């Protein structure tokens, strides 16, 4: 299994055996103290590991690195950090001869059933078991605890679109807007077209084929009192505008009952360059 530095949900083969005993703190014995000194140190280490290999226009400074958390065990450490050219990831380092050496970076989220594989990935780097276990706990989620309003989409790119966006180091945004017909309580707060807005959730993912997950946490059961019946959802995909001000792609879209989307997930959304002039389709 190869780590990828991205915000997209990583879907791995399911495993039956649980990795952690119930009630056990997966980070017991791990140093999690992120001091200002450590944050500055790892920001410099990440710049040294990544920025020098980028084009001059893409290089970044330690002040551009945001370090969110720290994990340490023996000669191994990992920090959850983001850089201008990518979303949050876990950067692993090993101290050799008194110097910290960058080993690899993990990006994305794993399901709870995939924790054993995530642990194995870290241990294959050489990380001690306790650090690998703590790391796996931090980058995994329990799918059974997700919001009932969440769903997944399967992003598919034309060859031209994938090649162009890869060359530009571009990413895409999946935007899901929840809405419904207002109930008597919600009519006063309906929008210009008579709908009640339940909120929008966006995720930014690589411009490459894969599954993107909308958590649905933007909507709560109590919000349903503002609408009649079940929610609808509108989903659009567009470039993140890392490489320029304009959207570069035309993608299939979703607009309709959320329950239909959940029943059909992952909903395939095909994306092409706008210049390819391919009509987008309403899904599912």
HELIX and SHEET records of a PDB file:
HELIX    1   1 UNK A   36  UNK A   50  1                                  15    
HELIX    2   2 UNK A   51  UNK A   53  5                                   3    
HELIX    3   3 UNK A   56  UNK A   58  5                                   3    
HELIX    4   4 UNK A   62  UNK A   64  5                                   3    
HELIX    5   5 UNK A  112  UNK A  114  5                                   3    
HELIX    6   6 UNK A  115  UNK A  125  1                                  11    
HELIX    7   7 UNK A  129  UNK A  138  1                                  10    
HELIX    8   8 UNK A  143  UNK A  145  5                                   3    
HELIX    9   9 UNK A  159  UNK A  167  1                                   9    
HELIX   10  10 UNK A  187  UNK A  189  5                                   3    
HELIX   11  11 UNK A  221  UNK A  226  5                                   6    
HELIX   12  12 UNK A  258  UNK A  264  1                                   7    
HELIX   13  13 UNK A  274  UNK A  276  5                                   3    
SHEET    1   A 4 UNK A  66  UNK A  73  0                                        
SHEET    2   A 4 UNK A  76  UNK A  83 -1                                        
SHEET    3   A 4 UNK A  86  UNK A  96 -1                                        
SHEET    4   A 4 UNK A  99  UNK A 107 -1                                        
SHEET    1   B 2 UNK A 110  UNK A 111  0                                        
SHEET    2   B 2 UNK A 140  UNK A 141  1                                        
SHEET    1   C 4 UNK A 210  UNK A 214  0                                        
SHEET    2   C 4 UNK A 151  UNK A 157 -1                                        
SHEET    3   C 4 UNK A 267  UNK A 273  1                                        
SHEET    4   C 4 UNK A 249  UNK A 251 -1                                        
SHEET    1   D 5 UNK A 195  UNK A 206  0                                        
SHEET    2   D 5 UNK A 171  UNK A 181 -1                                        
SHEET    3   D 5 UNK A 232  UNK A 239 -1                                        
SHEET    4   D 5 UNK A 253  UNK A 257 -1                                        
SHEET    5   D 5 UNK A 282  UNK A 283  1                                        
END                                                                             
